[in-house]
Amino acid sequence: MKLTIGHLYPDLLNLYGDRGNIQCLMRRCQWRGIEAETIAFELGDKIDFSRLDIVLLGGGSDREQMLVCEKLKEIQPDFKKYVEDGGVVIAICGGYQLLGKYYKTDQGTITGLDLVDLYTEQGEGRLISNIVLKSDLFDMPVVGFENHGGRTCINNCKPLGKVLYGSGNDGKTGYEGVVYKNVIGTYLHGPLLPKNPQLADWLIAHALEQKYGKEVRLAPLDDTEEKAANDYVYHRFVKEN
């Protein structure tokens, strides 16, 4: 088995350790004997989504999101088809905001990819905190760090999880992130995947199932260190508050 990961615009959208997420996916594949490669796409590159099994759309500042805005319009039809056909996507922070219809900032409105029914508007102050979620997708909590000025409304979409500690999508609803088909969008970074091995494996398993058309049971790994890191964050910020 083989997976190809597409890293979109890492020269601009790589503010929050997104290469750590790529390294985590690659290593967890390799440990299981799954061949894996990553293709990094810059603004001038043509993207053939039919070659990709997982797409990572990382985080960037508002300025950097503005820079990629026009390019996103060009790739939107192919990206939309990829998503609707069950393609796997992990979108972090600014990438999460770009999944939606728009992100309204003080400097102007950034047109999103309109892949998921959500939108983001800049709020007063930034939501900065460690964050812990309870997600229906996983037995373990989902932990990370958030630092965003946008407030994201996911309308009737399914959230990634309920906030146990932190602010989440907007600091009000008590929910964080979004799940749509095989797409996960979230504000959590740090990077996200090394401390959340179940989420990393969710992406890998769904990508393999989508590619090979059959249910996949991933071989278990020794996640002692990953679970210890996850458990530390959970107990520090949830159990002690």
Order of alpha helices (4+ residues) and beta strands (2+ residues): beta-alpha-beta-beta-alpha-beta-alpha-beta-beta-beta-beta-beta-beta-beta-beta-alpha-alpha
